[in-house]
Amino acid sequence: MKKLVVISLLLLFVGKDSFSQTKPLNIPNFAKSRYHWGFWLAYTKSSLITTRKADYTFQDSLISVTPESIGSFAVGPMGSVSFNENVKLRLAILLSFQDRNMNYVFLQDGENVDYVKKLRSVYTEMPLQFKFVTNRINNVAFYGMAGGKFGIDWSSNINVKEQFDYDDVLKIKRMNYAYSVGGGVDFFLEYFKFGIDLRLDIGINNVLIKNKTYFSSPLDKLRTQMWQLSFTFEG
């Protein structure tokens, strides 16, 4: 998360000269077009929010379960529609690679034993967001955004057969819904608009598939969480 914030701040400072003084406007008629099309590229950090069962016990006790986020990326086409100069609606269809680990520590025969369950997902995601944009300052505009997204995990392990031992996988559902909040800045370049934003997605639905394995039994809920540093290109 700290790395994403640092990168965002550095990129904002790169564009400080764009609004520190009056300059000729790039693509001055950009706002006159209601529809715009472009491309979306993002660096992502995905993890899972865990909720443990309050009354869960078994012979080999679970000491801790810790989600671990791993960096990945998302890419795809996007489009936007302008209701006016300050309110826009943005939709994208993204191929999103999301790598996450769940780290378990069990007490077995008086010793702590670690298990790592790797979750490798390939989502088709459709984020839909409202952008609330400031008036343009020379060739720069700032914005906040809020919305949601729907995703389908094409590499879901839902059909993997359980062994009911410590070799089992942790299963998650194929469908995911999340809400999103964030903000960013648009730079109007000579031929296109370049946007940078930082966004947080929090899952709404419980993606845990409950069964009797050692790794799902102690859990009550799993929800997704993702930080995303996005770069958009609109013409």
N, C-alpha and C positions, 0 to 999 in steps of 0.2 A: 504494500500500500504506500509506504514512504517513497519508494522509487517512482511510483506513478505520479505522486504529487510533485516531486522534484522535477520530473520530465515536463509536466504541465507548466510549472512556473518558468522553466527555462524557455519553453516555446513561446510563452506569453511575452517574455522579455525580448525575444527575437523580434517580435512585432511592435515594440514600443515606438519605434521611429515612424510607424505608419500613422499614428494619431498624435504625435508630439507637435506637429506643425501642419499647416494647410498644404495639401498636395492635390494634384489633379485626380479626379475620381477615375478608378478603373471600372470597367463594365458599368457605366452609369445607368444603363437601362435595365439592369438585372431585376430590380423590384417591379418593373412593369409587366413582367411575365408571371402569370399565376402558377404555372407548373414548371418544375425543374427536375432534372434527372442526373444521376451521378453514381459514384462508387464509394464503398465503405470498407475501410481496413482498420482492424483494431487489435490491440494487445490486451489479453484478458488474464485475470487471476481468479480461478474458480475454487470454491470450497463448499462444504456442507455445514449447515447449522443443525446440531444434534439436540434432541430432547430424550433423556433417559427415563426409563420406567422407575417410578419412585419405590416400588416394592419388589424389584427384581433381585432374586438371589439364585445361585446354583452352586454346585460343589466346587468347581474351579472358578473362584471369584474374579469378576472383572474389576480391575483397579482403576483403569482410566480408558477413555476413548477420546482421541484428539483428531480433528480434521486437519488436513494439510493441503494448502493451496499450491498449485503449480502453474507457471506461466504458459500460455498458449496464444491462439489467435483466432480471429473471425474475419470473414471476407464475403462481399457480395454486392449486388446492385441496390440502389435506393432511389426514392423519389420523394418529392415534397410538394405540397399545395399551400399557397398563401391565402389566408382569409383577409389579411391586410398587411401593412409593412411590419407589424409587430407580433402577429400571431400566425404560426405556421403549423402544419401537420406533416410529420415525417414518417415514412414507412420504408422498411428494408426487408430483404429476404437474404439471410446470411447462412453461410456454412460455418459453423462454430465448433472448433475442437476444444474440448474441455477435459483436462486431466486433474484428477483429485485423488488423494490418498486418505484412508482412515487408519489411524495408528491405534492399535489396541495393546493394552498391557494386562495380562492375566496372572493371577497367583496360582501356580501349579506346583504341587509337591514342595511347598515352602519357598519357591523361587519365582521371581518376576520373569515372565516370558512375553516377548514382543511379537506381534503379528501386524503386518501391513497389508491392507486390502486396497488394491489399486482399482480405481474406477476410471475407465477411459471411454469418453462419450464423444460421439459425432452428431451434433444437432443441426437440424434445419430450424432456424429461429426467425420469427417475424416480429421485430419490435415496432411498436406504434407509439409515437411520442408527439406531444404538443411542445413547440418551441415558442418561448416568450422572449422576443428579440428587442434590444434597445435600438434607438435610432442610430443610423450609421454615422460614425465619426471618421471623416475622411474615408479610409479604406478598411475600417474595422467596425465590427458590431459584436456586442456581448449578448449572451442568452442563457436563460435557465430552461430546464425541460423537465417534463413529468409524463409518465405514460405506463405502458406495460408491454409484455411480450409473451408469445406462445412458442413452445419449442417441442420438437419430436426427436428423440434419441434413436438414430438408426442402428447404433451399435449396442443397444441395451442388452444386458445379460439376463433378461427376464426368463429366457427359456433354458438356462443352464440348469442341469440336474443337481439337486443337493445331495451331498454325501453325509451330512450331519456329523462332521468332524471339523478339525481345524484347517482343513484344506478347502473348505467351502468358500464361495464368493459371497459378497454382500450385494444383494439385488436391489436395483432401483427401477422405478416405473419409467415407461417410455415417454409419457407426456409431462410437460412442465409448464407452469404458469408463474409469472413474476411481475412485480411492479418495479418501476424505475424512476430514479431522480438523479439530477446532475446539472452540469452547467459547462459552458465553453465559450469560445470566441471564433468568429468568422473573419477571415482575411480575404478581401476582394483583390485578387491578383489581376494581371493584365487580361487573361483569357478565361479564367474560371474563379470560383469561390472555394477557398480552402478552409475547412473547419477543424478545430481541435476541441474535444470535450472529454470530461471525466464523468463516469456514470456508475451508479451502484444499482445492481439488480438484486432484489430479495424475493425468493420463492414464496408463493402463496400456498400451494398444495403440498401435502405430504407425499414425498416420492419413495418412501421406504416400502418395500415389499416384505410384509411380516411373515416370517416362518419360524421354524424351531431351531435354526442354526445358532451357533455360539455368537455370531456377529450381529444378527438382527434381533434375537430374543431380548437383549438388554435394552433395546431402543424402542421408544414410543413414536418418535417422528424424526424425519430427515427433511430439511428444506434446503434449497439451493441458495448460494450467494455468489455474486460475481462482481468484481471491479473491472471496469473496461475503459481503457484509454483509446479513443476513436479518432481516426483521421478520415475526413470526408472530402470528396471532390465533386462539386456541382457546376454544371454549365447552363 
